[in-house]
Amino acid sequence: MAAITSDLTSAPVLPKWIAPVLLLAFAYGVVPLIGSSYLFEAILLPFLALGLAGVGLNILTGYAGQVSLGSAAFMAAGAFAAYNFNLRVEGLPLIGSIVLAGIVAAAIGIVFGLPSLRLKGFYLAVSTLAAQFFVQWALTKFSWFSNNSASGVIDAPRLSIGGLALDGAVGRYLFALTIVSILTFLAYRLVSSQTGRNFIAIRDNETAARIIGIPVLKTKLLAFAISSFIIGVAGVIWAFAYLRTVEPDGFDLDRSFQILFIIIIGGLASIRGAFFGAALIVVFPLGLSRLGGFLLGDVFDSGVLDMSQRIVLGALIILFLILEPDGLVALWDRIRRRLLFAWQST
Amino acid sequence: MTFLSTIKAAALSAAMIVSVALPAAHADEQYFPLQSYRVGPYAAGGTGFFGGFIDYLNLINIRDGGVNGVKLTWDECETQYEVERGVECYERQKSHAGAAAWNPLSVGIAYAMIDRITADKVPLITVNHGRTDSTDGRVFPYVFPLLLNPYSETSGIVNYIAAKEGGIDKLKGKKIVVLYHGSPYGKETIPIYELLAQKYGFTVQQIEVPHPGNEQQSQWLTIRRAKPDFVVLRGWGVMNPVALKTAVKVGFPVDHIVGNVWSNSEEDVIPAGDAAKGYTAITTQASGNTYPVVQEIVKTVYGASKGNLEDKSRIGSVYHNLGIVNGILNVEAIRVAQEKFGHRTLTGDEVRWGFEHLKLDPAKVEALGAKDLFHSINVSWDNHEGEGYVTFQQWDGKKWNVVSDWIAPDWALLRPIIEKSAEAYAAEKGIKLRTADDANAVTTN
């Protein structure tokens, strides 16, 4: 619904591809030159990883209407699969490991998507919890997955593509940016294709979709597979490019909720929404913590500051969801329309 | 004219003051980035440890005016014991000049920092915990699991159980259950318990408690069925009192539970109430506030209302004392490095050299006012643990009482295992083994 309306109301002045192209040109051409290591390591890398995970979950939840609480499990599956392919398959290029990792995550997604054929809404959400707990348990239980490392923590391999080392902050940023751009573009094409419309049809009315001849079973599993593939690759970025270490506990239920909040706050059924949401979830607490430390750091200790930041953040999210239930994307579009209107009427 | 010249003179003198004052303010400071945690499930450990650390740094500043005139500074960044927050804090704090050493007090965060601090050449201190094979300074030049790495701790605990049973040969046929925290820290000792079990002929069953560990009914029912002779509690935070209470519920005798070095604090036993009476745990630093250095902190730091602990009854508690010991080790490493490189702000690599020459024998420890608080340390370029001694203390319901002498873990047994693991890591990462000469090459700016 939101996708269709936003399509109809987008800016009439410029072609649609201008904004993303300008944004990418900026992200590739300007940011690496002016950004500090803090910007890459602490802001842009988690933003890209979580944004991509949000895109993946949005395909499943926003477009196809299947609520999932297992996103972190698919991230973990992707991260550990990529690590193991990279470790155990001699001569496999990094990109190969990443694609295979996405496929492993997609396969796990299909298995845990099977209950969606019978379950809906909250019941489905609860059944995806099984994925969350099972994957984390399996990764902890069988030390083969972490190459028998004593503590269960594995070090990410060196990042390099075709002999080009990408170990520095900028290199890892460009690596993540490229993967995220490609997958986001594909996701964007997907949701405006026939398959994407099938997703929306199933979300809006499953019976009606069945009557007009949409293969519900196949389409739902496809949504799980594609969504898990993207989330799995996001897990690879999270582990390899951002933290550079992987442990199953980093992919706990909290992370699944975080990704769900990203798409709710950003805007359901919107590719851009995932990035808006990720920006808010990643950047806003950091800004708040900086501000708090700057203003009150001498008065209170870091624990009190952190508690107050949580209160402020929670209150702002509630306030924001009351004022703009359709998410940041709706807010953004409204501001843009107003600005355009003001510009055209002058 | 006079007006203008007055302004000119004022501006000139202001410029001179600034130009004199600015470098002076920066030249003589050594900075500690503290990735602390004061909220979340592990806040008790975080507030005690970082409280003690900050109290000791304050003592050095107030009593001695810094280390040879170099003032110690620090700031805190809240991590909540979460890896990605720790990484964010690292990136935030590393831009500050004159960083001496990192002390995240979290194995997960430490793991994520190893590549980063090695590239930035600043030491990473994981006192009493950390990655065991980082003891091998040939492979991990900048990581220091000071005093006690997890394998030494395990060896100490097994030796203590053996002593209670009447000798190392009496371990044969015994059964030990290890109840461990479901985190990188908790899992670190799984292989060494298996190995010691094989060597000494006891059976070991290792049971995980998922983080944070506030529900352990099923684990303790399993323990009751297994009927072990001893349970080793390898807990952290809220997991410990819950374990002791649940043990009483299922009828397991508390004096057959031995706590590890992160299950040994007042914060672990007081919430368990009577369930903790008779519980024994390993430690590297005794509890109590009678030691001269703790007394000086009470007098000088808390006397000047600069104490970090809100609850003054926690002064001298296990975590607070560990923070103080950690403060002593960090400050003495700086002192060692200053003797070689000069009384000025040191680079991270110079502080690393200081840690690698940190030798505090019992006499020196006594001179620092810490006699019996901890035993001694002897760090070298290839042994980054420094051969810390352990002791055992028993909780009587009100306070900890030391129930053993200072015990040396079986380092000779552990060293080959550590070297093997470190060499495997070096091979995987393509790291060239460092030599003594490499260790003496120091980046001085």
HADDOCK unambig.tbl for C-alpha pairs under 7 A between the chains (distance, minus, plus):
assign (segid A and resid 38 and name CA) (segid B and resid 91 and name CA) 5.27 0.50 0.50
assign (segid A and resid 38 and name CA) (segid B and resid 92 and name CA) 6.34 0.50 0.50
assign (segid A and resid 41 and name CA) (segid B and resid 91 and name CA) 6.85 0.50 0.50
assign (segid A and resid 42 and name CA) (segid B and resid 88 and name CA) 4.95 0.50 0.50
assign (segid A and resid 42 and name CA) (segid B and resid 91 and name CA) 6.52 0.50 0.50
assign (segid A and resid 150 and name CA) (segid B and resid 187 and name CA) 6.47 0.50 0.50
assign (segid A and resid 150 and name CA) (segid B and resid 188 and name CA) 5.13 0.50 0.50
assign (segid A and resid 150 and name CA) (segid B and resid 190 and name CA) 6.83 0.50 0.50
assign (segid A and resid 150 and name CA) (segid B and resid 191 and name CA) 6.65 0.50 0.50
assign (segid A and resid 151 and name CA) (segid B and resid 184 and name CA) 4.45 0.50 0.50
assign (segid A and resid 151 and name CA) (segid B and resid 185 and name CA) 6.55 0.50 0.50
assign (segid A and resid 151 and name CA) (segid B and resid 187 and name CA) 4.63 0.50 0.50
assign (segid A and resid 151 and name CA) (segid B and resid 188 and name CA) 4.23 0.50 0.50
assign (segid A and resid 152 and name CA) (segid B and resid 184 and name CA) 5.96 0.50 0.50
assign (segid A and resid 152 and name CA) (segid B and resid 187 and name CA) 6.85 0.50 0.50
assign (segid A and resid 153 and name CA) (segid B and resid 184 and name CA) 6.28 0.50 0.50
assign (segid A and resid 243 and name CA) (segid B and resid 84 and name CA) 6.89 0.50 0.50
assign (segid A and resid 243 and name CA) (segid B and resid 112 and name CA) 6.29 0.50 0.50
assign (segid A and resid 244 and name CA) (segid B and resid 112 and name CA) 6.50 0.50 0.50
assign (segid A and resid 245 and name CA) (segid B and resid 112 and name CA) 5.56 0.50 0.50
assign (segid A and resid 249 and name CA) (segid B and resid 183 and name CA) 6.97 0.50 0.50
assign (segid A and resid 302 and name CA) (segid B and resid 38 and name CA) 6.85 0.50 0.50
assign (segid A and resid 302 and name CA) (segid B and resid 76 and name CA) 6.40 0.50 0.50
assign (segid A and resid 302 and name CA) (segid B and resid 77 and name CA) 6.52 0.50 0.50
assign (segid A and resid 302 and name CA) (segid B and resid 78 and name CA) 5.81 0.50 0.50
assign (segid A and resid 303 and name CA) (segid B and resid 37 and name CA) 6.91 0.50 0.50
assign (segid A and resid 303 and name CA) (segid B and resid 38 and name CA) 4.54 0.50 0.50
assign (segid A and resid 303 and name CA) (segid B and resid 39 and name CA) 5.38 0.50 0.50
assign (segid A and resid 303 and name CA) (segid B and resid 78 and name CA) 6.74 0.50 0.50
assign (segid A and resid 306 and name CA) (segid B and resid 78 and name CA) 7.00 0.50 0.50
